[in-house]
Amino acid sequence: MTTGEVTSRASISGHTRLIVILAHPVGHVRTPAAMNAHFAATGRDAVLVPMQVCAEDLAGVVTSLRRVENLAGIVVTVPHKEAIARLCDRLTEPAQIVGAVNVIHREPDGRLIGGQFDGEGFVAGLRAAGHEVRGRRVWMAGAGGAAAGIGFALLRHGAASLTVHNRTAARAEALVARLAAALPGSSVAVGGADPAGHDIVVNATSLGLKPGDPLPVEPRLLTPRMLAAEVVMQPDVTAFLEAAAARGCRTHPGLPMLTEQVAILADFLTAAPAPELPRMALHSNHIREGTA
């Protein structure tokens, strides 16, 4: 299947494995189209459907989903990645370190195993586009679940330094402490709103999903030598990327973070009981339409 094609499934039956994606709001998510195209292309009898669940209802919904016997698992996105980690029975090592989950495998007895692949997908997306992270100085806006996964992956893949900026400084400090403990010797610190002196500027917040959202960084602080990278997938060109391009920066959109982890998410969700951490797939092109 080439990029841009969406393969439809013939039918859904009582044997079809069910997967849900939990988000709030859910209208912007692109994962269902990506995953369902992948399932159809690989002949897997599985389907992913979106569920809009507010934060206060998350625990109750997860408790109910444990009892759905044909549920293969759950994909998780904004704003639930950190909260749902506390509802899992077991976490993969990266998910434990990051403190956030973006995918859950349901075992036959209802136990939930949480994994975290956002960061690996983000780095793989950068590399597939010709942007190396090794030796680069990275400034990142955000300290939530996606930011935690991305920060861990950037440092693990050799970023020279990582500066974390967040509107709530305490959250940035907590994330930096976790990353420093997980990766001793890494250069990671809390920073201010100015990305001067950095090579890559990452928006790892949800700013840009809604029209009128403030920008994650003041555009006048960007310089042409910087790469501006995004995690928001809808719209394709966010206000942040548009502003960065106007300043002469190279830009990298949010969608590759999803496309580069579609295959591994599918494997994790539909694996035999107690899946181990799979090897990160570096190339998976199953969608150009439809954020995680």
C-alpha positions as CSV (number, residue, x, y, z in Angstrom):
1,M,0.0,0.0,0.0
2,T,1.4,3.4,-1.0
3,T,1.3,6.5,1.1
4,G,-2.0,8.2,0.7
5,E,-4.0,4.9,0.2
6,V,-6.6,3.8,2.7
7,T,-7.6,0.2,2.5
8,S,-11.1,-0.6,3.7
9,R,-12.0,-3.8,5.4
10,A,-14.7,-6.1,4.1
11,S,-16.6,-6.5,7.3
12,I,-16.6,-6.5,11.1
13,S,-17.7,-9.7,12.7
14,G,-18.1,-11.3,16.2
15,H,-14.5,-12.5,15.8
16,T,-13.0,-9.0,15.2
17,R,-10.6,-7.8,17.8
18,L,-11.8,-4.4,19.2
19,I,-9.4,-1.6,20.0
20,V,-10.5,1.8,21.3
21,I,-8.7,5.2,21.4
22,L,-9.5,7.4,24.4
23,A,-9.2,11.2,24.0
24,H,-10.9,14.4,24.9
25,P,-11.7,15.9,22.5
26,V,-11.5,13.1,20.0
27,G,-12.5,14.7,16.7
28,H,-8.9,15.6,15.8
29,V,-7.4,12.1,16.2
30,R,-5.8,10.5,13.1
31,T,-4.8,7.2,14.6
32,P,-8.1,5.3,13.7
33,A,-7.5,5.8,10.0
34,A,-3.9,4.9,10.3
35,M,-4.4,1.8,12.3
36,N,-7.4,0.5,10.4
37,A,-5.6,0.9,7.1
38,H,-2.7,-1.0,8.6
39,F,-4.9,-3.8,9.9
40,A,-6.6,-4.1,6.5
41,A,-3.3,-4.1,4.6
42,T,-1.8,-6.8,6.9
43,G,-4.9,-9.0,7.0
44,R,-5.6,-8.6,10.7
45,D,-9.2,-9.0,11.9
46,A,-9.1,-5.9,14.2
47,V,-10.7,-2.5,14.2
48,L,-9.9,0.7,16.1
49,V,-12.8,3.1,17.1
50,P,-12.6,6.5,18.8
51,M,-14.2,7.2,22.2
52,Q,-14.5,10.7,23.7
53,V,-13.9,10.4,27.4
54,C,-13.4,13.3,29.8
55,A,-10.8,13.1,32.6
56,E,-13.2,12.6,35.4
57,D,-14.7,9.6,33.7
58,L,-11.5,7.9,32.7
59,A,-11.1,5.5,35.6
60,G,-14.7,4.3,35.3
61,V,-14.4,3.7,31.5
62,V,-11.1,1.8,31.9
63,T,-12.7,-0.4,34.6
64,S,-15.5,-1.2,32.2
65,L,-13.2,-1.9,29.3
66,R,-11.3,-4.5,31.3
67,R,-14.5,-6.6,31.2
68,V,-14.9,-6.4,27.4
69,E,-13.6,-9.9,26.4
70,N,-13.0,-9.1,22.7
71,L,-11.1,-5.9,23.5
72,A,-7.5,-6.3,22.3
73,G,-6.4,-3.0,23.9
74,I,-6.5,0.8,24.1
75,V,-4.7,3.6,22.4
76,V,-4.3,6.7,24.6
77,T,-3.9,10.3,23.7
78,V,-4.4,13.8,25.1
79,P,-5.2,14.4,27.9
80,H,-5.0,10.9,29.4
81,K,-1.5,9.6,28.9
82,E,-0.2,10.2,32.4
83,A,-3.5,9.5,34.3
84,I,-4.0,6.1,32.6
85,A,-0.5,4.9,33.5
86,R,-1.7,4.7,37.1
87,L,-4.7,2.5,36.0
88,C,-2.5,-0.2,34.4
89,D,-1.5,-3.4,36.1
90,R,2.0,-3.4,34.5
91,L,4.1,-1.0,32.5
92,T,6.9,-1.6,30.1
93,E,10.2,-0.2,31.3
94,P,10.0,2.9,29.0
95,A,6.5,3.6,30.3
96,Q,7.7,3.3,33.9
97,I,10.5,5.8,33.3
98,V,8.4,8.2,31.3
99,G,5.4,8.0,33.6
100,A,3.0,8.0,30.7
101,V,1.3,5.5,28.4
102,N,0.1,5.8,24.8
103,V,-1.0,2.1,24.2
104,I,-2.4,-0.6,26.4
105,H,-2.6,-4.4,25.7
106,R,-5.5,-6.2,27.4
107,E,-4.7,-9.7,28.5
108,P,-7.5,-12.4,28.5
109,D,-8.0,-12.1,32.3
110,G,-8.5,-8.3,32.0
111,R,-5.1,-7.2,33.2
112,L,-3.8,-4.1,31.4
113,I,-0.2,-3.7,30.2
114,G,0.9,-0.1,29.3
115,G,3.5,0.8,26.8
116,Q,5.0,4.1,25.6
117,F,6.2,4.6,22.0
118,D,5.6,8.3,21.4
119,G,9.2,9.2,21.8
120,E,10.6,6.5,19.6
121,G,8.0,7.4,16.9
122,F,9.0,11.1,17.1
123,V,12.7,10.3,16.7
124,A,12.1,7.8,13.9
125,G,10.0,10.4,12.2
126,L,12.8,13.0,12.4
127,R,15.4,10.5,11.1
128,A,13.1,9.4,8.2
129,A,12.9,13.0,7.1
130,G,16.7,13.4,7.3
131,H,16.9,15.2,10.7
132,E,19.5,13.6,13.0
133,V,19.1,14.2,16.8
134,R,22.5,12.9,17.9
135,G,24.7,15.8,18.9
136,R,21.9,18.3,18.6
137,R,20.8,20.8,21.3
138,V,17.1,20.5,21.8
139,W,14.6,23.0,23.4
140,M,11.2,21.5,24.1
141,A,8.0,23.2,25.1
142,G,5.8,20.9,27.3
143,A,6.1,18.5,30.3
144,G,3.1,16.3,29.8
145,G,2.9,12.6,28.7
146,A,4.0,13.1,25.1
147,A,6.8,15.5,26.1
148,A,8.1,12.9,28.7
149,G,8.3,10.2,26.0
150,I,9.9,12.5,23.5
151,G,12.4,13.9,26.0
152,F,13.5,10.4,27.0
153,A,13.9,9.2,23.4
154,L,15.8,12.3,22.4
155,L,18.3,11.8,25.1
156,R,18.5,8.1,24.6
157,H,19.3,8.7,20.9
158,G,22.2,11.0,21.7
159,A,20.9,14.5,21.8
160,A,23.7,16.7,23.2
161,S,21.4,18.5,25.6
162,L,17.7,18.9,26.3
163,T,16.1,22.1,27.7
164,V,12.5,21.7,29.0
165,H,10.2,24.8,29.2
166,N,6.7,24.6,30.6
167,R,4.2,27.2,31.6
168,T,4.0,25.4,35.0
169,A,7.6,25.4,36.1
170,A,7.1,22.6,38.7
171,R,6.0,20.2,36.0
172,A,9.1,21.0,34.0
173,E,11.3,20.5,37.1
174,A,9.6,17.1,37.8
175,L,10.2,15.9,34.3
176,V,13.8,17.0,34.2
177,A,14.4,15.1,37.5
178,R,12.8,11.9,36.1
179,L,14.9,12.1,32.9
180,A,18.1,12.8,34.8
181,A,17.5,9.9,37.1
182,A,16.7,7.5,34.2
183,L,19.6,8.7,32.0
184,P,22.5,9.6,34.3
185,G,25.1,11.8,32.7
186,S,22.6,13.3,30.2
187,S,22.5,17.1,29.9
188,V,18.9,18.0,30.7
189,A,17.7,21.2,32.4
190,V,14.7,23.4,32.9
191,G,14.9,26.5,30.7
192,G,13.1,29.7,29.9
193,A,11.0,30.7,27.0
194,D,13.9,31.7,24.7
195,P,15.3,28.8,22.6
196,A,18.4,30.7,21.6
197,G,21.5,28.5,21.2
198,H,19.5,25.4,20.3
199,D,19.4,23.4,17.1
200,I,15.9,21.8,17.4
201,V,12.8,23.5,18.8
202,V,10.0,21.1,19.7
203,N,6.4,21.8,20.4
204,A,5.4,18.9,22.7
205,T,2.3,20.6,23.9
206,S,-1.3,20.4,22.6
207,L,-1.1,24.1,21.6
208,G,-2.1,24.4,18.0
209,L,-5.0,21.9,18.1
210,K,-7.6,24.7,18.5
211,P,-7.8,27.9,16.4
212,G,-6.6,30.8,18.5
213,D,-4.2,28.8,20.7
214,P,-1.2,30.8,21.8
215,L,2.1,29.7,20.2
216,P,4.5,27.5,22.2
217,V,7.3,29.9,21.5
218,E,7.6,33.6,20.5
219,P,8.3,33.5,16.7
220,R,10.8,36.4,16.9
221,L,13.1,34.2,19.0
222,L,13.4,31.6,16.2
223,T,16.4,31.8,13.8
224,P,16.9,30.2,10.4
225,R,19.4,27.7,11.6
226,M,16.8,26.0,13.8
227,L,14.6,23.1,13.0
228,A,11.0,23.6,14.3
229,A,9.3,20.2,15.1
230,E,5.7,19.6,16.0
231,V,3.7,16.9,17.7
232,V,0.2,18.3,16.8
233,M,-1.0,16.4,13.7
234,Q,-4.1,18.4,12.9
235,P,-3.8,20.7,11.0
236,D,-0.9,19.5,8.9
237,V,0.7,22.9,9.1
238,T,0.1,24.4,12.6
239,A,0.4,28.1,13.4
240,F,3.8,27.2,15.1
241,L,5.2,25.6,11.9
242,E,3.8,28.5,9.8
243,A,5.5,31.1,12.0
244,A,8.7,29.1,12.1
245,A,8.8,28.8,8.3
246,A,8.2,32.6,8.0
247,R,11.4,33.0,10.1
248,G,13.4,30.8,7.7
249,C,13.4,27.7,9.8
250,R,13.2,24.2,8.5
251,T,10.0,22.5,9.8
252,H,8.9,19.0,10.7
253,P,5.2,18.2,11.1
254,G,3.5,16.1,13.7
255,L,2.1,13.2,11.6
256,P,5.4,11.2,11.2
257,M,5.4,10.6,15.0
258,L,2.3,8.5,14.3
259,T,3.1,6.9,11.0
260,E,6.5,5.7,12.3
261,Q,4.9,3.8,15.2
262,V,1.7,2.4,13.5
263,A,3.2,-1.1,13.0
264,I,4.7,-1.4,16.5
265,L,1.4,-0.2,18.1
266,A,-0.5,-2.8,16.1
267,D,1.9,-5.6,17.2
268,F,1.7,-4.5,20.8
269,L,-2.1,-4.4,20.8
270,T,-2.6,-7.7,19.1
271,A,0.3,-9.7,20.6
272,A,0.0,-12.9,22.6
273,P,-0.5,-12.4,26.4
274,A,2.2,-10.4,28.3
275,P,3.9,-8.7,25.3
276,E,7.5,-7.6,25.8
277,L,8.8,-4.3,24.4
278,P,9.0,-4.8,20.6
279,R,11.8,-3.4,18.6
280,M,10.9,0.0,17.1
281,A,10.0,-0.2,13.5
282,L,11.7,2.6,11.5
283,H,9.4,2.8,8.6
284,S,5.6,2.4,8.5
285,N,3.6,4.3,5.8
286,H,0.0,3.6,6.2
287,I,-1.7,7.0,6.2
288,R,-1.6,10.6,5.1
289,E,-5.0,11.6,6.3
290,G,-6.9,11.9,9.4
291,T,-3.1,13.7,15.9
292,A,-2.6,10.5,17.5
